[in-house]
Amino acid sequence: MIIVITPEDIVQNETELINELFQEGLNLLHIRKPFINAEEMTDFIQKIDSKFQSQLVLHSHYDLAENFNISRFHFREIDRQNGLFQSFTDKIISTSVHDIESFNHLNKEWEYAFISPVFPSISKKGYGENSTILNDIKKRDNSNVRLIALGGINENNIKKVFESEVDGVALLGAIWESDEPLGVFKKCRQNVIY
């Protein structure tokens, strides 16, 4: 599974590119736009082809899901720890962790969890420089929740990540920091054995 996470800020032609990514086989898109209001979020979602809306995951403005065909919600680690997800357990929910021990303690109500940073981040300079997560994944003992690797993953190292027996990857900087985001996505898909 390959997931793409949106950049925090709106990017020129972003929704057009998102539609193209879905046409090229994108599994899920996480909409992470912490700085936009409900009206801007509605406008953003409306620009994504309705046939792909069931593959969208909201990080905020969860109440907008009713207006669209969205049943997937992501909760940050702090929100999970504070129990903010509890009224959404009838939906498909995901979360984030930053170490394998936290992942191993997740309950089966979580569809999947991002674990990061696997490699030094592309979009957050200096983040993840000394990460041991790729090696730590070997200590995984939770088979109830899918493990999605995040952080510094691109077309050159994606195969190595899948060889560590994760269930999928999430791309952010590799896509949005590239001059050829669609080309990078296609290369990532080509380098992964499904």
C-alpha positions in Angstrom: 0.0 0.0 0.0 1.2 3.5 -0.9 -0.2 6.5 0.9 0.4 10.1 0.1 0.1 12.8 2.8 -0.6 16.4 1.6 1.7 19.2 2.5 0.4 21.4 5.3 0.1 24.4 3.0 -1.9 24.6 -0.2 0.3 23.9 -3.2 -0.4 25.2 -6.7 -2.4 22.7 -8.8 -2.4 20.4 -5.8 -5.9 18.8 -6.3 -5.2 18.3 -10.0 -2.1 16.4 -9.1 -4.0 14.4 -6.4 -6.5 13.3 -9.1 -3.6 12.2 -11.3 -2.0 10.3 -8.4 -5.3 8.4 -7.8 -5.5 7.6 -11.6 -1.9 6.1 -11.3 -3.0 3.8 -8.5 -2.6 5.8 -5.2 -4.3 3.8 -2.4 -5.1 6.5 0.1 -4.6 10.3 0.5 -4.2 11.8 3.9 -5.4 15.4 4.0 -3.3 17.1 6.6 -4.1 20.8 6.4 -4.0 22.2 9.9 -4.2 25.8 9.0 -7.3 25.9 6.8 -10.9 26.4 7.9 -13.9 24.3 7.2 -14.9 26.3 4.1 -11.4 26.0 2.6 -11.4 22.3 3.4 -14.8 21.8 1.7 -13.5 23.6 -1.3 -10.3 21.4 -1.3 -12.3 18.1 -1.1 -14.7 19.2 -3.8 -11.9 19.6 -6.3 -10.9 15.9 -5.8 -12.9 13.6 -8.1 -15.9 12.2 -6.2 -14.9 8.6 -7.3 -11.8 9.0 -5.1 -13.4 10.6 -2.1 -13.8 7.2 -0.3 -10.0 7.0 -0.4 -9.5 10.2 1.5 -8.4 10.3 5.1 -9.2 13.4 7.2 -6.7 14.7 9.8 -9.1 17.5 10.9 -12.6 18.9 10.1 -14.0 15.4 10.7 -17.6 16.7 10.6 -17.2 17.4 6.9 -17.1 13.6 6.2 -20.9 13.4 6.2 -21.0 15.7 3.2 -18.7 13.4 1.2 -18.1 9.7 0.9 -15.4 9.8 3.6 -15.2 7.2 6.5 -11.5 7.4 7.3 -10.0 9.5 10.1 -6.4 10.0 11.3 -5.5 10.9 14.9 -2.2 12.3 16.0 -0.3 10.4 18.7 -1.3 13.1 21.3 -5.0 12.9 20.3 -4.9 9.1 20.6 -3.4 9.4 24.1 -6.1 11.8 25.0 -8.9 9.5 23.8 -10.2 12.0 21.1 -10.8 9.1 18.7 -13.3 7.3 20.9 -16.5 8.6 19.2 -15.1 7.4 15.9 -14.5 3.7 16.6 -17.3 2.7 14.1 -15.2 4.4 11.4 -11.8 3.4 9.9 -9.2 5.1 12.1 -5.4 5.4 11.9 -2.8 7.0 14.1 0.9 7.8 14.4 3.7 6.4 16.5 7.4 7.2 16.8 8.7 3.9 18.2 8.0 0.2 17.8 7.0 -0.3 21.4 4.1 2.2 21.1 3.1 0.4 17.9 3.1 -3.0 19.6 0.7 -1.7 22.3 -1.9 -0.4 19.8 -5.3 -2.1 20.0 -7.0 -3.7 17.0 -9.5 -0.8 16.6 -6.7 1.0 14.6 -6.6 0.0 10.9 -3.0 1.1 10.6 -0.3 3.4 12.2 2.4 5.5 10.7 5.8 4.9 12.2 8.3 7.7 11.7 10.9 8.8 10.9 12.3 5.8 9.0 14.9 7.9 7.2 15.9 11.5 7.6 12.9 13.6 6.6 12.8 15.2 3.1 10.3 18.0 4.2 11.6 18.6 7.7 15.3 19.3 7.5 17.3 17.7 10.2 14.5 15.5 11.5 15.2 11.8 11.8 19.0 12.0 11.3 19.7 9.2 13.8 16.6 7.1 13.5 16.8 3.4 14.2 13.2 2.7 13.3 14.0 0.6 10.1 16.0 -1.7 12.3 13.5 -1.6 15.2 10.7 -2.8 13.0 12.2 -6.3 13.5 10.8 -6.1 17.0 7.2 -5.8 15.8 4.9 -8.2 17.5 1.5 -6.6 16.8 -0.2 -8.3 13.8 -3.6 -6.7 14.5 -2.6 -3.2 13.1 -1.0 -2.6 9.8 2.4 -0.8 10.0 3.0 2.1 7.5 6.5 3.5 7.3 6.9 7.3 7.0 9.8 9.7 6.7 12.4 10.2 4.1 11.0 7.5 1.8 11.6 8.0 -1.9 12.0 6.1 -5.2 15.6 5.1 -4.3 14.9 3.6 -0.9 11.3 2.4 -1.0 12.2 -1.2 -1.9 14.5 -1.4 1.2 11.6 -0.3 3.4 9.2 -2.9 2.0 11.9 -5.5 2.5 11.7 -4.7 6.3 8.1 -6.2 6.2 6.1 -3.1 6.7 2.5 -3.2 5.3 2.9 0.0 3.3 4.6 3.4 3.1 3.5 7.0 3.2 5.1 9.6 1.0 5.2 13.3 1.7 8.4 15.2 0.9 9.4 12.8 -2.0 6.2 13.9 -3.8 5.7 17.6 -2.8 9.3 18.7 -2.8 9.9 17.2 -6.3 9.7 19.0 -9.7 8.2 15.9 -11.1 5.8 14.6 -8.4 3.9 12.3 -10.7 7.1 10.8 -12.0 8.4 10.1 -8.5 5.2 8.4 -7.6 5.3 6.2 -10.7 8.9 5.2 -9.9 8.0 4.4 -6.3 5.2 2.1 -7.5 7.5 0.5 -10.0 10.1 -0.2 -7.3 7.5 -2.0 -5.0 6.4 -5.5 -5.4 2.7 -5.9 -4.6 
